[in-house]
Amino acid sequence: MQVEFNQLNAVTKEINLTIPAEEVDKEYEKYLKKSAQEISVPGFRKGKAPLNVVERMYEDKIRNYFYEYYIDEVFSKVVKENEIKYLHYPEVKDVQWEKGNDMTIKIEIEHEPVLEFKQIEGLTVPYKPILLEEEVNNFIKELQKSNCRIIDVETARETDNVNVEITFQHNNETFTRTGNFFAGTEHNLDMLPELLGLKIGDKIKVKLTGREIINSTQDYKLPLDNDAEYDCELMVNSISRIEYPELDDEFAKDMEFDSLEDMKAKISDDLKLKIEHSNIDIENEAIITKLFTDNEFALPKKTLSYLAEEQVKDIKNDNFMQYYYERYYITFAYALLSLYITNNLLRLMPIELTDEMKEEYINHLAIVKDMSSEAYKEKYKDDISSENFARDAQRYFVLRKIAQTCEFVIKEEPEENSYPESEIETIKEEQ
């Protein structure tokens, strides 16, 4: 058997097989005899019909099954002899064969790439670190939100929740339902600018889509067309508003701190170590993105499609299926991209993992998860003992080794109303 390889791109290889005629013919005859024993032919007892009769009547079906069986056998042999590693199941692109002639098979496989990087050390790496001051402010804002209260008000203003009675007609039938909207000017499914300034008991006429009516009333049995518009009358039943406490010393004392400054200082101390270690992960991810940007390579799109399809196969709604398919595709794309880059870095820069390094890695993971090392070891003891964990630790340290040589620069914030796509998020379209 003749085997030829043709590298199509970094992750796709074409394998061309040529099998001598006598070898194929011999295997086909064996398969034909075996199949004939299982086939019922009119006028003959099962398995007793002459081979030429069986072949004449069922040639196409027998040949197709033979292809499936024989190509599997041949490919398995080629994989073993040539130590071929591949991802998703190979795709047979073409088969040519007639009795008495050689069989040619063209198979396409996707595999992990072997990468040669233009530059590894001394990189200028854009990244967006977590800033301690911002995180402290965000933490305090979350405390503020969790200590809010809801009050009833007379007049609706921006973001107030307005409970209304909705009256509308559909197919000459009048419906009345109770629903909730937010008063406001944002283009949000649950926001209506017409509610601004209204008082309890006020009525207005608006056009609402079937989707808006169903979402606001949560009556999913309403026989409405989601995209159709309906003339509706709304009467305001009640208006509620979220009232947040002032961020001042009094609030801090309620949270058992001496003052707002004391509160910020102590929260900062609590968050500092976790943010430092979270930024280590952000640096590592930024290095991977930089290496991909500088050394772009194809990703295994068939494997990615298969992985994404497996995740969404039980979703019945086509729109949801497409949305989640794209999300999963991008997620798996980045995971494979990261895997390929770090595996190739370890090929070029081997890391011998010591017990001390493993402890350091565990400590890092524990800090990011707000856990002690002991608690992390107990919770993830099965993972820690696995080969995958050791490999992940090696990936972590090879990236930290590169990070020591890099200059990290803060990403510039995009201009307002501009929506630049990151390199990673365009992977799917680039395939």
Secondary structure, DSSP 4 states (H G I P E B T S, - for coil): -EEEEEEEETTEEEEEEEE-HHHHHHHHHHHHHHHHTT---TTS-TT-S-HHHHHHHHHHHHHHHHHHHHHHHHHHHHHHHHT---SSPPEEEEEE--TTS-EEEEEEEE-------S--SS-EEEE-PPPHHHHHHHHHHHHHHHT-EEEE-SB--TT-EEEEEEEEEETTEEEEEEEEEEESSS--TTEEGGGTT-BTT-EEEEEEEHHHHHHHHT-TT----TT-EEEEEEEEEEEEEEEPPPSSHHHHHHTT-SSHHHHHHHHHHHHHHHHHHHHHHHHHHHHHHHHHHHT-----HHHHHHHHHHHHTT---HHHHHHHHHHHHHHHHHHHHHHHHHHHHHHHS-----HHHHHHHHHHHHHHTT--HHHHHHHTHHHHTSHHHHHHHHHHHHHHHHHTT-EEEEPPPPPTT--PPPTGGGHHHH-
